[in-house]
Amino acid sequence: MSDSRTVVVAAAIIADGRVLAAQRSEPPALRGGWEFPGGKVDPGETEPEALVRECREELGVEISVGPRLGPDLHSADGRFLVRVYECVLDSGTPQALEHLALRWLEAGDVDSVDWLPANRRAVDLLPDLLSATAS
Ligand SMILES: Nc1nc2c([nH]c(=O)n2[C@H]2C[C@H](O)[C@@H](COP(=O)(O)OP(=O)(O)OP(=O)(O)O)O2)c(=O)[nH]1
């Protein structure tokens, strides 16, 4: 049976051995929680296309989309399948255009923010990934 949940794509943007975390401003139930930038895939759009669009809208940057990071995540309200992708920053400096705050986290810091609970299985993969990409 196909899964009727809406797909949300999320960008684990990695640069200089750090990953970008973003603090949600809305809705009230999620405000203050930390996530990977991203959003819903629009009709007719591929998942990488949606990620590129969302990162332009939310951060004002250009990214390239790499491999998936971890399994499908399930949003707390059960409405969304969240797919995290490893991404690279091509140009621009991320700005919090829609988020409350942004933070670059190193391998030893990934748990210094209060991640959305749904993100746990992706966040747990970050220390090894960041250690491997640090120069
Ligand atoms: N962007 C993002 N959403 C996540 C993550 N983890 C997680 O559970 N979610 C959930 C929160 C929301 O319920 C849903 C994504 O909604 P969203 O508000 O970011 O999507 P959107 O940008 O398309 O929103 P909108 O235009 O409809 O306002 O997925 C994550 O790491 N990144």
The ligand as an SDF file (V2000), in Angstrom:
LIG
                    3D

 32 34  0  0  0  0  0  0  0  0999 V2000
   11.6940   21.4160    7.5450 N   0  0  0  0  0  0  0  0  0  0  0  0
   11.7140   20.4320    8.4370 C   0  0  0  0  0  0  0  0  0  0  0  0
   10.5410   19.9310    8.9270 N   0  0  0  0  0  0  0  0  0  0  0  0
   10.6190   18.9560    9.8460 C   0  0  0  0  0  0  0  0  0  0  0  0
   11.8550   18.4340   10.3120 C   0  0  0  0  0  0  0  0  0  0  0  0
   11.5920   17.4670   11.2400 N   0  0  0  0  0  0  0  0  0  0  0  0
   10.2380   17.3690   11.3660 C   0  0  0  0  0  0  0  0  0  0  0  0
    9.6010   16.6260   12.1160 O   0  0  0  0  0  0  0  0  0  0  0  0
    9.6400   18.2880   10.5090 N   0  0  0  0  0  0  0  0  0  0  0  0
    8.2010   18.4890   10.3990 C   0  0  0  0  0  0  0  0  0  0  0  0
    7.7620   19.7990   10.9790 C   0  0  0  0  0  0  0  0  0  0  0  0
    6.5340   20.1310   10.1610 C   0  0  0  0  0  0  0  0  0  0  0  0
    5.4230   19.4540   10.7400 O   0  0  0  0  0  0  0  0  0  0  0  0
    6.8370   19.5170    8.8040 C   0  0  0  0  0  0  0  0  0  0  0  0
    7.4420   20.4800    7.8090 C   0  0  0  0  0  0  0  0  0  0  0  0
    6.6670   21.5810    7.6800 O   0  0  0  0  0  0  0  0  0  0  0  0
    7.2520   22.9740    7.1460 P   0  0  0  0  0  0  0  0  0  0  0  0
    6.4430   24.0350    7.8140 O   0  0  0  0  0  0  0  0  0  0  0  0
    8.7400   23.0660    7.3050 O   0  0  0  0  0  0  0  0  0  0  0  0
    6.9300   22.8600    5.6220 O   0  0  0  0  0  0  0  0  0  0  0  0
    6.7710   24.0790    4.6080 P   0  0  0  0  0  0  0  0  0  0  0  0
    7.9830   24.9590    4.7280 O   0  0  0  0  0  0  0  0  0  0  0  0
    6.4640   23.4990    3.2760 O   0  0  0  0  0  0  0  0  0  0  0  0
    5.5670   24.8440    5.2550 O   0  0  0  0  0  0  0  0  0  0  0  0
    4.4520   25.7850    4.6870 P   0  0  0  0  0  0  0  0  0  0  0  0
    5.0200   26.4330    3.4700 O   0  0  0  0  0  0  0  0  0  0  0  0
    3.2810   24.8770    4.4330 O   0  0  0  0  0  0  0  0  0  0  0  0
    4.2320   26.7110    5.8520 O   0  0  0  0  0  0  0  0  0  0  0  0
    7.8010   18.4830    9.0440 O   0  0  0  0  0  0  0  0  0  0  0  0
   13.0690   18.9720    9.7990 C   0  0  0  0  0  0  0  0  0  0  0  0
   14.1910   18.5970   10.1570 O   0  0  0  0  0  0  0  0  0  0  0  0
   12.9340   19.9750    8.8760 N   0  0  0  0  0  0  0  0  0  0  0  0
  1  2  1  0
  2  3  2  0
  2 32  1  0
  3  4  1  0
  4  5  2  0
  4  9  1  0
  5  6  1  0
  5 30  1  0
  6  7  1  0
  7  8  2  0
  7  9  1  0
  9 10  1  0
 10 11  1  0
 10 29  1  0
 11 12  1  0
 12 13  1  0
 12 14  1  0
 14 15  1  0
 14 29  1  0
 15 16  1  0
 16 17  1  0
 17 18  2  0
 17 19  1  0
 17 20  1  0
 20 21  1  0
 21 22  2  0
 21 23  1  0
 21 24  1  0
 24 25  1  0
 25 26  2  0
 25 27  1  0
 25 28  1  0
 30 31  2  0
 30 32  1  0
M  END
$$$$
